[in-house]
Amino acid sequence: MLFTVVVVAYVAVPWIMRFVETVGGYDPAYYEPKDLQREDYLRSLPASSEGFFGWETAFKLLLLVLVGILWLIAVPAAPWRSRRDSRR
């Protein structure tokens, strides 16, 4: 359980907070000329050497998969029979 809390705090919380800040920080009433200039500027930037999927992202995804596997092992499977079948 402690491992799950640590992994979620390290992986999921920063991703969610970055998304919330990004969505909440930009709310124009209409499309402005500076928006077009910003798009042109972002297209002109060279691509990062790491790209979208770097070693840090791979490590975080590996941690999430490990948490999922540990929970599958630790939590017992749901019973296949209902209570009615077990009374017989």
Buried (B, 14 or more C-beta within 10 A) or exposed (E): EEEBEEBBEEBBEEEEEEEEEEEEEEEEEEEEEEEEEEEEEEEEEEEEEEEEEEEEBEEBEEBBEEBEEBEEEEEEEEEEEEEEEEEE
